[in-house]
Amino acid sequence: MEKKEYLFSCGKINKYFIIPFLCPIFCFLTNYFFKLYAEIPNKNSADEKIKKKLYFLSSTQSLSYFGGGLLYFITYIRSKTKAPNKSRVSSSSTIEYIYNEPIEQNNTLKILSILFIISLLLNFNIVCGFLIFNKTHFEERLYYLLLLPFFSKIILKSELFSHQILFLCTSIIGIILLFIPKVFEFKKSQLIIDILVFCSTSINSFIFVMVKFLTHKYFLSPYFILLYIGFFSLIIFLLGFISYYLINNFDEFKENFINESLNSVGYIILHIIFFIILNVLSYLVIYFFSPTLLMVTDIINPIIKWIVLLFQKGKEIKTLDIILNSIGYSLVLFSSLIYNEIIILNFFGLIEKLKNILKKNKEKNFQS
């Protein structure tokens, strides 16, 4: 009796797959506590508060990267206390990866230069993020869908497979449906915000791919990369801070912290803690998997925000918007499960192509 073939089947989920799906949860918590901090009632609006505290808030972002990078010293000490392993397969090799052949000597100056450039871009991106905070703009994840595969193709020479192309097409259709409600709210004043969103997304996409490049080519630890990005970012921040307040009155900076409430301090501390966790998890996803995987699982974050908004303002949201958002998010979520091979398509020969890909990857990994 022939075994019945189903159109869809479930793939085996590796234990490391929990990491990508934790990222959007911590991303939501990070943004949630920052929003609570920004919207605490005071004499200034949230936007005014952010502008006045731009240097302080920028430093918290840099500290979050540096804080995550401090884990490098723990892993470094552990690696020194363990007996040396002659095998070329790392302790994390329960997942199969394809790496380039290791170079004999790492170009330290080149690596540090790349990390410094990433830090410069990151600081610019931090400012962009604060400027677009609480502003209405198009769904930035559509930009990621286009830019991450683009940068991956150019820098990492990555290949897109049939099921991944299907994911991209389905995701784009889903996000276009999410765009429709925003189109009716669009104003000319939003154009500059959308330009900043595109710039921010482009920079983030480039940074994620370059982090993968550094781990892929130079075998750098994600904690090492976080540490140096955070360190260089703090130096850039301090130079900017000193230069700015040599020209302006330093009392202007001190006034920002007068009458700061206990709730306000608690929110910003929680924001930093969750941001540290988010950075560590995100860079581990890039290291173990790919920048694109980080992006496709991140769709859970806006879904969580939309569900929370639905509970808070359900009666104020139009029925058409609810329908379009429900279909759009469902399509994107379903396609991300296809991309992650949690749901496998058993038609149009996609399953056979996937088996061939996995077989080639195993052979290449074994030969290396």
Number of C-alpha atoms within 10 A of each C-alpha: 3 4 5 6 9 10 10 13 14 12 14 10 12 10 9 15 14 11 16 24 20 18 24 24 17 22 21 21 19 22 15 16 20 20 17 16 22 22 16 17 11 11 8 13 13 19 17 12 17 20 14 16 18 16 17 15 19 20 21 18 21 27 22 23 27 25 24 25 25 16 16 18 13 11 14 13 10 11 11 9 9 8 8 8 9 7 7 8 13 9 9 10 10 11 11 15 15 12 14 10 11 11 10 7 7 13 10 10 9 10 14 15 11 17 25 19 15 24 24 17 17 21 22 15 20 18 18 17 16 16 17 18 17 12 12 14 22 23 16 15 19 19 18 20 20 14 20 24 21 17 20 23 14 11 14 16 11 13 10 13 14 15 20 17 12 15 24 21 14 18 26 21 17 24 23 16 20 22 18 15 17 15 11 8 10 13 11 7 8 16 13 12 19 18 12 19 22 19 16 23 22 19 17 19 24 21 22 23 24 21 23 27 18 18 20 20 15 20 17 17 20 26 25 20 24 27 25 20 26 27 21 21 28 22 14 17 19 14 11 13 16 12 11 13 13 10 8 11 10 13 9 12 17 10 12 13 12 8 9 12 10 8 12 18 13 12 20 20 16 17 25 22 18 21 26 24 19 24 23 21 22 24 25 20 24 23 22 20 18 20 26 21 17 22 21 24 21 22 18 22 18 17 18 14 12 16 13 12 12 14 9 11 10 13 9 8 12 10 11 11 15 16 12 19 22 17 17 21 21 15 20 24 22 16 24 25 18 20 23 19 18 17 18 21 20 15 12 10 10 15 17 13 14 18 11 12 12 13 12 12 15 15 10 13 14 11 7 12
